[in-house]
Amino acid sequence: GVFSALDFGQLTALLAAADFYWGADTAPSHMAAALGCRMLVEFGPSRASHWYPLGERAEFVEHPCACQAAKDNTCPRGVPARCLVQAGPGRAREWLARCA
C-alpha cells in the first residue's frame, strides 16, 4: 500500500494535509485520529469496542469477522481479513459522498 512506501514523517504530513481519512483499524488510522482528521474507520478482525473512540470527527463501521474469536482479534498470518474484503464499499461510498 501507499503507507508502506512512506516514512513516519511523510505519513504524518500526508495525514495532516488530508481533508479526510478512510481506512481499516491500523496504525495510520490512529495517527489520523491523533491529528484530528475527519475519518471513517472500518473494523473487522479488531473490535471497535476495544480500539474506539478515535476522536470527535471519527465514525466507524464494524464488520462481523470469524477472526474476532481469536485471542488477539486478528486473523491468522496469511489469512486475509475476509470480513473487510467482503464488506464492499457500501457505507464508505455514502460517507465519501458526504465528505465531497
N, C-alpha and C positions, 0 to 999 in steps of 0.2 A: 504494500500500500504506500501511499504518498508519505505517511508519517514515518515509515521506516527509513526513508531517504533524508530525513531532516534531523539535525542535532537538536538538543533540548532548547537552545536559544532560538533557533529558527522556528521550531514548533510553537514556542511561546509567542513569538512575534506574529506568526500567522494567525493563531487563535485570537490574539489581542486585536487584530485588524479585521476579524471576521464579523459580518453582520449577524450571523447565526451559526450554530453548530448542530449537526445531526450525526449520531454515531452510536455504536454499541457501548456497553459499560466497559470502558477501558481507561487506561491512564490518561490519554488525551481528553476524554470526557471530563474527568475530574480536574484536569488543568483548565479546561474551558469554563467549568463552574467556578473555579477559584478566580478567574478573570472576569466573571460576571456576564458571560455570554448568554444570549438568548439561545435555548437549546432544547432538543428532543433527544432523549437517550433511550435506546432500546435494550431492555434486559431480557436475557434468555437463560443461559445456564446460571447466571448470577441472579440473585433475588433483589428486587427493588427494596424490599423491607430491610435488607441488610446494608445496602450501599446508598440509599436515598436518605435524606434530601441532598440534592446537589446545588441548590440555590434558588433564589426567588424567581428567576427567569427560566427555570427548568421545568420541562414536562417530561413524562416518561410513559413508556408502554412496556408492559411485562408480558412476555410470551411464554406459555407453558412449555416446559422442556423436561424430558426424561432425565437429563443430567442434573436437575435440581435435587435429586435424591442423593447425589454424591456428597460426601462429607465437606468438600471444599467448593461446592456449587460450580464446578467446571466440568466440561466434557473431557473424557479421556484423551490423552495425547493421540493425535492422528484422526480423531473423530470430529468432524465439523459441527458447529452449533446449528444443527438442523432446524431448531426452533426459530432461529433468526433467518435462515435461508428460506424456509417455507412460509414465513410470515408475509412475505411480499411487501410491496410499498404502500399499502392502503393508508394507514394512519400517517405515515411520513409524507406521502403525497399531499394529503389535506393540510398538514402542518406547514410544509414548504410553500404551499399556495398562500397561506395566511401571512407568511413572512415576506413574500414578494411585494 
